[in-house]
Amino acid sequence: MKQWIRAVLALLVMAAASGMVRIWGLEDVLFFNKRFLSAAVFFLAFWVLPKAAADRRRNRRSFAVSYGFAAALAFTELLGMSLRLDYAAGGVAFSLGSALWMAGSALLFGLLLEPLMRRLMEFSIDGKRARRTRPRGRIGNLTARLTSLSPARTFLLAWGVLFIGYLPCLLAFYPGLYCYDMIWQWAQYASGTYSTHHPLVHTVFAGWLIETGKALFGTYNRGLFFHSLVQLFLMSGCMAWALAFLAKRKAHPAAMVLTAAFFLLYPFFPVLGISTTKDVIFGCLFLAVFVCICDMMWQRRLYRGWKLAAFFALSVLMCLFRNNAVYGLAVMAGCLVLALLYRLARKKTWRAPARVLVLTIAVMAGSQCIFAALEKGLDADKGSMAEMMSLPMQQMARSYVYHQAEFTPEEKEALLTYFGEDGLLRYKYWVSDPVKAEMDMGAFDADPAGFFRLWAHLGQKFPSEYLKAPLYNTFGLWYMGGDSSCYVEYAMSPPFDEAHAVETRSLLPWLKDYHSWFTDLNIQEYLPGISLFFYTSFYCWCTALCAGVLLQKRRYEMLLLPLFLAAYGFTLVFGPCIIPRYCLGIILCVPVLADMAFEASDRSAE
């Protein structure tokens, strides 16, 4: 790269940073321009830019992938920081011009990030070579022995270690955590009056576990403890299955050890494992299905016979434990249709994507048939549509909160037909529950067309708020600096009646305090750098990174793996919030996906 081009680009990077300071309204632009920081930005850019130019000369295609990923990450960070600063202090200049400036700045900052992303994407692990290398030291010898176990022994050992390793957390919160939606689901099971608002399979399964535990051991506290044990048993078993698959592939010993340590030590896993939420069983099934997909991709063929039947049943069960899982499969099926059409147009082999598409559609159809049978058999009422309308709710509520004075009397009257004003004023950017709780579904059911006409009208009047609302609500999917996406429950919900009461009787209070420490405020304040690992957006970006690695290696058929995770993640855009329990399946799958993506060679089963 010529010196004058380096200097011009470095000046542009410095000007981009100065413009972002102006957009963010951080005191005065002189705060940046008259400090050494501006010169440091110039010299950093002047030093890094030749590395990006060298990457482009070496391989333009790989450069396009790594640069595109870097620019996208830079843009989301700039946009997210702008939204966060505006919420905290205001004064951020949002306009079409500022959006274009952010996009242009991201393109420049992406050049600075590209060398790092290129090296990261080119990183590879070779399990075979590592196993041929003689280990050093006691730890190396122990690691070699553990990772040389057969898949079956790995499965049993990992299952036992993980299950036992989670028991202290259960004792700390004895008898478990009765929280989230279980207050309504247990009441449904006890009364026999069901609703499809929550997965019927989970309502019956969790309610049966607690009631059976009470019948066997005498109290509801022991019944909840029985539920927690069974759930931890299933969760640790699915994790062990993932580790057994890595052993089957002869993955790098370090990858296996790190994955096992992640499963065992990540503090949210045992807490969620003893929580009465449908997302735990769903997340475990999601991981099990993903491992099966990885196995089929590794073997380069679909399962046959009983294995195919077992995979089909497992996939259907996964869909039954989460109402929006089938929508994720629908998104994946749409992408498979596009891939199939592309292959047909290019006259390439089309049988493989066609078979996967047929299997996906069969799973969707099977899950919906069983769901309909359960709904009829349990005489369940239809769930409220409010759960699927978080996005328009947040948009309308935000418009009212920030522009109440601009509403005409007619607009306000129409809006209050569907919402209580207290609910609108309790709007929170990270969760739709306060607004959803005050929505009059009777009014909506009486005139749904009128609701959507009002929604469209307010969107034309307040377009910026309609754009900001979903961006704020989905911080946990795309912005590394988000805040609410590490929220988990550490306290019991109140009982739905006096006869079905449970209470915490911690047997390890100090360990309960340790787990309860992991709140958003403490994570951000006391864990610099490490805090990234606690936020759901990190695992979404890991999925995108793995997709970029596969693109660079031209392993296009393997893109099905990140697509499976991304398709489900897309359905969360329309949900009430982004928190770990909703993303549990994605978080559990990322280590397995990374092992598949960063493998030194595309090794099929031998």
Number of C-alpha atoms within 10 A of each C-alpha: 11 7 10 9 13 19 17 13 18 24 19 18 26 26 17 20 21 17 18 21 20 20 21 23 18 16 11 11 16 12 14 19 16 10 10 9 13 19 16 12 17 21 15 15 23 21 14 18 23 19 17 22 17 14 21 17 11 11 10 13 14 21 22 16 20 31 26 18 22 25 23 18 20 23 22 19 19 20 18 20 17 23 19 19 16 16 13 9 11 13 16 20 16 14 11 9 11 17 16 11 16 24 19 17 23 25 20 23 24 23 25 26 21 27 24 17 22 23 12 14 23 15 12 16 19 16 22 14 10 16 16 8 9 10 15 11 9 9 10 13 13 13 17 19 12 17 24 15 16 13 21 15 14 23 22 14 15 23 23 15 14 23 21 15 16 22 17 16 24 26 19 22 29 24 25 33 27 27 20 17 14 23 18 18 26 24 18 18 18 15 9 13 13 25 20 18 17 20 21 24 18 21 24 18 13 24 23 17 19 22 23 18 20 19 13 12 14 12 17 21 23 22 25 29 25 22 27 27 20 15 22 27 18 19 26 27 21 24 26 27 22 29 28 26 22 25 24 16 20 20 22 20 24 15 19 25 15 12 21 19 12 14 22 20 14 12 17 20 24 24 23 24 28 29 30 26 22 22 22 24 24 24 25 24 23 30 27 25 22 24 24 22 20 20 20 15 18 18 14 15 11 17 17 10 7 9 12 14 12 13 18 20 14 18 24 25 21 24 25 23 23 22 17 18 23 24 17 23 23 19 18 21 22 14 16 20 15 12 16 20 15 13 15 13 9 10 9 10 11 15 12 13 20 16 12 15 21 13 16 20 17 14 23 21 14 19 22 17 13 14 20 13 12 16 19 11 9 15 14 18 13 12 13 14 12 18 15 13 15 22 19 20 24 30 26 24 28 24 24 23 14 12 12 13 10 13 15 10 10 9 15 15 12 14 21 14 16 20 23 16 18 11 17 25 16 16 22 17 21 23 20 25 20 17 25 23 14 16 21 15 17 11 14 18 12 10 12 14 11 14 19 13 11 16 17 16 13 20 18 11 13 19 14 14 21 23 12 16 22 20 20 21 26 24 27 29 25 20 26 24 20 24 19 22 25 24 18 20 17 21 16 17 17 14 18 14 9 8 8 16 14 21 19 16 14 17 16 15 13 11 17 20 13 12 17 17 13 18 16 18 13 11 20 17 9 10 13 9 9 10 18 18 16 23 28 30 27 20 25 23 17 18 25 17 22 22 27 23 26 22 20 19 17 12 13 11 14 21 17 19 23 25 20 20 26 20 20 23 19 14 17 21 19 18 19 23 25 26 23 24 26 22 24 23 24 27 25 24 25 20 23 21 22 19 22 24 28 20 17 17 13 13 12 12 12 6
